[in-house]
Amino acid sequence: MARPKKFDDAAGLQKALNVFWKKGYAGTSISDLTASMDINAPSLYATYGDKHRLFVSALQAYMQAQHTWMRQAVAENKPVKDIIRFLLASLVDDTLADPERRGCFMVNTVTEMANQDTQVFTIAADNEHQVRSILADLIRKGQAAGEIDAGKDADILASFLFINFMGIRVIAATNNDKKHLHKALDVILSAI
């Protein structure tokens, strides 16, 4: 009979994600991971593979959680611009509420690794595609309802929003002025 597993893989993955998010890939050691995850190195390797595979799993888990959050927000029966404002404001507020000001794990990863690691590049490109797709569908919904000018290209607007989503996470990590950041959201929304 096999021994019952004492380690919670999902909880361990979240702990690893938090370490990578704080320290980056290069700055994270195996001992950082094992200490945070309360696991020994052989168990880490047996459960997750090597450091890179663990990192990729953490990045994919983060990406899936973000997409789920966005899809839930987009499914709300509210005016489209209110949903977009909620998404943007949540990014600002969540970043400001983080005492470590880690910003966005995906943005941090892209700036650290995307030009050096083809697997990370592929994940980042897939993330952009999925987020832009969610946003384009939302914009088309707003166009069909007459909330957004139907003459505007929904895919270009989605790209514009995606760029702003990423930029907001970077700026909010270093700018404490919540009022100023929220006023900037008005400008973003005025372009839609």
N, C-alpha and C positions, 0 to 999 in steps of 0.2 A: 504494500500500500504506500502510495506517495505521501510525503510529508506535506501538510497544508502550507501554502505560501503565506508568509507573514507580512510581506511587503506589498503595499498598494501601488501598483504600476502607475495609475492615473495621478495619484497624489505625488508620487515621486517625480513624474514628468513635470507637474506644475512647479515643484520645488526647483527642479533643474532649469525650467524656463525662467524663473525669477532670478537665479544666479546668472544665467546667460544675459538676461535683460539688464541686469545691473553692471556686469563686468565686461560684457561683450564676449565673443567667441575666443579671441586670442587671449584675453585677460583671465579667462576661466580655466582653472586647473582641475584635474581629476580629483585632487584632494578637496577643492572647493565644493565640487559636486557631491562627493561621498559624505562630506560633513553636513551639507545642507539637506541631503536626501536621507541621512541616517542609514547608510548602506555601505558595505565594504566594496572595494574596487572589483573583486571577482564577481560579486553579485550584480554590480552595475553593468559590467561587460556581458554577463550572462543574460541579463534582462533587456538591455537596450542596445548592445553592441558597443562600438567605440564612441568616443567623444563626439565625433562628427555626426554619427547616426543619431545619437541622443539629441544633439543640437537641431538637426533636421526635423526630428519628431516633435520637439518643442516648438519650433517655428511653424510647423504644419498645424499643431494643436492651437496655437495662438491665432493663426490665420482662420481656421475653421470657427473658432469662437467669435472672432470679429465679424465674419460673414453671417453667422447665425444671428448675432445682435442686430446687424444691419437689416437682414431680412425680416426680423420681428418688427423693427421700427417701421419699415417700408409697408408692412402689411396692415398697419393701423389705418382705421377709417378716418383720416384727417386730411386737411388740405395739404397738397404736395409740398408747398413752400414751408409749411409748419414742420413737416417731417424733415426736410432738408435742414432747417434751422436747428431742430432737435439734434440731428446727427452732428452738425458742426459744433453746436454749443456743448454737447456731451464730450466731444474730443477736447475742447478747451477746458471744461470743468474737471474732467477726469485727470488731465495732465496736471492742472494746478493743484488738485487734491492729493496727488502723489507726493509724499514728503521727500522722496528721493529724486523726483523730477526726471524719471527715466525716459520720458517721451514715448514714442511708439517703437515697440520691439521690431516691427518690420522695417521701419525707416532706419533704425539703428543698424540692423543687419544689412540692409542694402548699402548703406554708406561704408560699412566695414568690409563686406565680403562679396558683394554681387559681381564686382569686376575681377574677382580672383577665383570664384567657385561656381562652376557651371550648374551644379545642383541648386545652390541658393539663387542664382540668377533665374533659373527656370521657375522656382517657387515664387519668387518676387514678381516675375512676369505673369504668372498664373493669378497671383493675388490682384495685380492691377487689372487684368482682364475681368476677373469675377466682380470686383468692386465697380468697375466702369459699367459692366452689364447690369448690375443691380440698379445703379444710378440712372442709366439710360432708360430702363424699363419704368422707373419711377417718373422720370421726366416725360416720357411718352404718355403715361397715365395723366400727368398734369396738363399736357397738351390736349389730350382727348376731352378733359373736363373744362378746358378753356382757362386754366389757371396760368399756363405758360404759353407764350407765343408759339404757335404751331409752325411758324416759318423758320424757327431756329433749329439747328441740327442737334438732335438729342444726343448723339454720340459725342459731338464736340463739347456740348454742355457737360456731359458726364466726365469727359477728360478734364475739363476745367475744374469741376468739383473735386475729382480725385487729386489733382495737383494741389488744390487748396486744403484738402484733408491732410495730405502729407505735410504740407507747409505749416499748417496750424499746430500739428504735434511738435514740430521742431521749435517754432517760435514760442509756444506756450511753455516749453521746457525751460526757457530762459527769461520769459517776460511775466512778471507777477501782476500786471495790470489787467485784471479780469474785465473791468468796464471797457477799457480800450480794445481788448480782444473781441468782446461781444459787439462793439460798434463796427469793427472790421467785418464781422459776419454780415452786417447790413449791406455793406458794399458788395460782398460776394453774392448775396441774394439778389441785389439789384441788377446784377449782370445776367440773371437767369430769365 
